Amino acid sequence: MTYFIDHKNKKIHDQRFAGDKCGFLDTPVEEREFTAVEEYIKELELKEGFAICSHCQTPQLIM
């Protein structure tokens, strides 16, 4: 899986499902990162206080 990391808001997103509800639109490009390294994601969660975004765990539907 590929992750989108929002360093401004300390959120980790699933790149496949990240969208408007995730709230990263105001994050500058230089504070965005993409990775597929699971160990790095775990380190961000445990040591840096990042959280997994609850909005992009499944596809976002527009009604």
N, C-alpha and C positions, 0 to 999 in steps of 0.2 A: 504494500500500500504506500502511496505517496502522501506526505503530509505537507500542509501549508502552515507555516509558523508565523504568527503575528506577534512580533516582539513588543510592539507598543501596548497591546492589550493583554499580553501574556496568555494567548489562546493558541491551541493546536487544533487545526482543522483537517478533516478528510478532504483532500484536494478534489476528489470526484464529486462531492456534494456541497462544497462551500458555496454560499450565496449571500444575498442581501441580508437575510435574517442573522447572519453571523456577526455583523457589525464591524467588519474590517475595512470598509470603504474609505474611511478617513485615515487609515494607516499609510504613511509614506512608503514608497517602493523600497527605500533603503532599510526599512524595518520589517521587510517581508523576506521569508526564506522558504525554500522547498527542500525536502529531504525524504528519503525512504529508509533511513537508518533507525531501526527500532530502539537501539541502545541510547541514541541521542535523545529520542523522544522521552524515554523513561528518565533520563538524567534531567531534562528540563522540568518534568513533573516533580520529581523527588527533591532536587536540589535548588531549582530556580523558582518554584511556585507556579509554573504554568498549569493550565487546566485544559482538558479536552472540551471542545465546543459541543454543546448539547444540540445545536441546530443542524449540524451537518453529518449526523450519523446515518441518515437516510436521505433520499432525494427530496428536495424542497418542491412542493407542488404549488402552482399558482392557480388560484380560483377566481 
